[in-house]
């Protein structure tokens, strides 16, 4: 009588969702909130999903010391009529409200976000990246705080419990500058021209602040495919 085949338990690695975004991108905050809602829709099926934020710079040529109202920056740098900018802000503010977010473009301040992205990489190194991203988005779009300076970023990091001195030292030294550059290079390799951009399991790309149901469907499809392999 042949022996019984031994049971083999297959342990799959967590599903990765890589998110290219910019702290200065209003649709990225909405997209992040929609991703949270999508994972909630999937319930237990998404318990082993790992979300990783990657750097993208919407305005890489912004001077490091820029600290101007968002509307003034767009009028000056893009040549857009002020009324057109206000209409655009009104549209995205409503979209944010639909996602449960409060935007206040009257106090939002434009900034070069490269150092903010370095901070996100620091936060990742200590397992607090998602919390740091949430704090930075809220600081920029809701509270009108400056997110381009080392001092201000270190203060925000301290608010979520990170070591302020360690953060400040890392930002001043540019410890994570290469990590930001690597993200930008990968975005270019993927052909990413706008954010948010989601890469699911390293195989499927989803562009834009898609509704939670769309993201949940895409993630669920990948989870099903993994289960069948």
C-alpha positions as CSV (number, residue, x, y, z in Angstrom):
1,X,0.0,0.0,0.0
2,X,1.6,3.2,-1.0
3,X,2.4,5.7,1.7
4,X,0.3,8.8,2.2
5,X,1.7,11.9,0.6
6,X,3.0,14.3,3.1
7,X,1.1,17.6,3.5
8,X,3.0,20.5,2.2
9,X,1.9,23.9,3.5
10,X,2.7,26.7,1.0
11,X,3.5,30.0,2.8
12,X,3.2,32.9,0.4
13,X,5.1,36.1,0.9
14,X,3.0,39.2,1.7
15,X,1.5,41.0,-1.3
16,X,3.3,44.2,-2.1
17,X,1.7,47.4,-3.1
18,X,4.2,50.0,-4.2
19,X,2.8,53.5,-4.3
20,X,4.6,56.3,-6.2
21,X,3.3,59.6,-4.9
22,X,4.3,63.2,-3.9
23,X,3.4,64.9,-0.6
24,X,2.5,68.0,-2.7
25,X,0.0,66.0,-4.9
26,X,-3.6,66.4,-3.7
27,X,-4.7,63.4,-5.6
28,X,-2.1,61.3,-3.9
29,X,-3.6,61.9,-0.5
30,X,-7.0,61.0,-1.9
31,X,-5.5,57.9,-3.6
32,X,-3.9,56.8,-0.3
33,X,-7.2,57.1,1.5
34,X,-8.9,55.2,-1.2
35,X,-6.3,52.4,-0.9
36,X,-7.0,52.2,2.8
37,X,-10.7,51.9,2.0
38,X,-10.0,49.2,-0.7
39,X,-8.0,47.1,1.8
40,X,-10.9,47.4,4.3
41,X,-13.3,46.1,1.6
42,X,-11.1,43.0,1.2
43,X,-11.1,42.4,4.9
44,X,-9.1,39.3,5.9
45,X,-8.0,38.7,2.3
46,X,-5.7,41.8,2.6
47,X,-4.2,41.1,6.0
48,X,-0.8,40.2,4.5
49,X,-0.6,43.2,2.2
50,X,2.5,45.4,2.6
51,X,2.2,49.0,1.3
52,X,5.5,50.8,0.5
53,X,5.6,54.5,-0.5
54,X,8.0,55.6,-3.2
55,X,9.2,59.1,-4.1
56,X,7.9,61.2,-7.0
57,X,8.5,64.9,-7.5
58,X,5.8,66.8,-9.3
59,X,7.9,70.0,-9.3
60,X,11.6,68.9,-9.0
61,X,12.9,72.3,-10.0
62,X,11.2,74.1,-7.1
63,X,13.9,76.0,-5.2
64,X,14.6,74.4,-1.8
65,X,13.7,77.6,0.1
66,X,10.4,78.1,-1.7
67,X,7.6,78.8,0.8
68,X,4.7,80.5,-1.1
69,X,1.0,80.1,-1.1
70,X,0.0,77.3,-3.6
71,X,-2.2,79.5,-5.6
72,X,0.5,82.1,-6.1
73,X,3.0,79.5,-7.1
74,X,0.7,78.1,-9.8
75,X,-0.1,81.5,-11.1
76,X,3.5,82.5,-11.4
77,X,5.2,79.3,-12.4
78,X,2.5,77.8,-14.7
79,X,1.0,81.0,-16.0
80,X,-2.5,79.8,-15.0
81,X,-5.2,82.5,-14.4
82,X,-6.0,82.8,-10.7
83,X,-9.6,82.0,-11.2
84,X,-8.8,78.8,-13.1
85,X,-6.6,77.7,-10.2
86,X,-9.3,78.4,-7.7
87,X,-11.8,76.3,-9.7
88,X,-9.3,73.5,-9.9
89,X,-8.8,73.7,-6.1
90,X,-12.5,73.7,-5.5
91,X,-12.9,70.5,-7.6
92,X,-10.1,68.6,-5.8
93,X,-11.3,69.9,-2.4
94,X,-14.7,68.3,-3.1
95,X,-13.1,65.1,-4.2
96,X,-11.1,65.1,-1.0
97,X,-14.2,65.6,1.0
98,X,-15.8,62.7,-0.7
99,X,-12.9,60.6,0.6
100,X,-13.2,61.9,4.1
101,X,-10.4,64.5,3.9
102,X,-10.4,68.2,4.5
103,X,-8.3,70.4,2.2
104,X,-7.6,74.1,2.8
105,X,-5.8,75.6,-0.2
106,X,-6.2,79.0,1.3
107,X,-3.4,78.2,3.7
108,X,-1.5,75.5,1.7
109,X,2.1,76.5,1.1
110,X,4.2,75.3,-1.8
111,X,7.5,73.5,-1.1
112,X,10.2,71.4,-2.6
113,X,9.3,67.9,-1.2
114,X,12.6,66.1,-1.7
115,X,13.5,66.3,2.0
116,X,10.0,65.1,2.8
117,X,10.7,62.0,0.7
118,X,14.0,61.5,2.5
119,X,12.0,61.6,5.7
120,X,9.6,58.9,4.4
121,X,12.5,56.6,3.7
122,X,13.9,57.2,7.2
123,X,10.4,56.4,8.6
124,X,10.4,53.2,6.5
125,X,13.7,52.2,8.1
126,X,12.0,52.2,11.5
127,X,8.7,50.8,10.4
128,X,6.6,54.0,10.6
129,X,6.3,55.0,6.9
130,X,2.5,54.9,6.5
131,X,2.1,57.0,9.7
132,X,4.7,59.5,8.5
133,X,3.0,59.8,5.1
134,X,-0.3,60.5,6.7
135,X,1.2,63.2,8.9
136,X,2.9,64.9,6.0
137,X,-0.2,64.9,3.8
138,X,-2.3,66.3,6.6
139,X,0.3,69.0,7.5
140,X,0.4,70.1,3.9
141,X,-3.2,70.0,2.7
142,X,-5.1,70.5,6.0
143,X,-2.9,72.6,8.3
144,X,-0.9,74.7,5.9
145,X,2.4,73.7,7.4
146,X,5.7,74.0,5.5
147,X,7.0,70.6,4.5
148,X,10.1,71.6,2.7
149,X,12.5,72.4,5.6
150,X,14.6,70.1,7.8
151,X,13.5,71.8,11.0
152,X,9.8,71.6,10.2
153,X,10.1,68.0,9.0
154,X,11.9,66.9,12.1
155,X,9.2,68.5,14.2
156,X,6.5,66.6,12.3
157,X,8.5,63.3,12.7
158,X,8.7,63.9,16.4
159,X,4.9,64.3,16.5
160,X,4.4,60.7,15.5
161,X,7.1,59.5,18.0
162,X,10.2,59.4,15.9
163,X,13.6,60.5,17.3
164,X,13.7,64.2,16.3
165,X,17.5,64.5,16.6
166,X,18.1,61.3,14.6
167,X,15.7,62.5,11.9
168,X,17.3,66.0,11.7
169,X,20.8,64.4,11.4
170,X,19.7,62.1,8.7
171,X,18.1,64.9,6.7
172,X,21.0,67.2,7.1
173,X,23.4,64.5,6.0
174,X,21.2,63.4,3.0
175,X,21.4,59.8,4.3
176,X,18.4,58.8,2.2
177,X,19.0,61.0,-0.8
178,X,20.1,58.0,-2.9
179,X,16.9,56.1,-2.0
180,X,14.9,59.0,-3.3
181,X,16.9,59.0,-6.5
182,X,16.4,55.2,-6.9
183,X,12.7,55.7,-6.6
184,X,12.7,58.4,-9.3
185,X,14.8,56.2,-11.5
186,X,12.4,53.3,-11.1
187,X,9.4,55.6,-11.8
188,X,11.1,56.6,-15.0
189,X,11.8,52.9,-15.9
190,X,8.1,52.1,-15.4
191,X,7.1,55.1,-17.5
192,X,5.2,56.7,-14.7
193,X,4.3,60.3,-15.7
194,X,1.7,61.0,-13.1
195,X,0.8,60.1,-9.6
196,X,-0.5,58.4,-7.6
197,X,0.6,55.2,-9.3
198,X,0.1,51.8,-7.7
199,X,2.2,48.7,-8.6
200,X,0.5,45.6,-7.3
201,X,2.7,42.5,-6.7
202,X,5.4,44.0,-9.0
203,X,3.2,43.1,-12.0
204,X,0.2,45.3,-12.3
205,X,0.1,49.0,-12.5
206,X,-3.0,51.2,-11.6
207,X,-2.8,54.9,-12.4
208,X,-4.6,57.7,-10.6
209,X,-6.8,58.1,-7.5
210,X,-9.1,55.3,-8.4
211,X,-12.2,54.6,-6.3
212,X,-11.8,52.0,-3.5
213,X,-13.9,49.5,-5.4
214,X,-11.6,49.6,-8.4
215,X,-8.5,49.2,-6.3
216,X,-10.1,46.4,-4.3
217,X,-11.0,44.6,-7.5
218,X,-7.4,44.8,-8.8
219,X,-5.9,43.7,-5.5
220,X,-8.4,40.9,-5.2
221,X,-7.7,39.6,-8.7
222,X,-3.9,39.4,-7.9
223,X,-4.6,37.7,-4.6
224,X,-6.8,35.1,-6.4
225,X,-4.1,34.6,-9.0
226,X,-1.5,34.0,-6.3
227,X,-3.7,31.5,-4.6
228,X,-4.1,29.5,-7.8
229,X,-0.4,29.2,-8.4
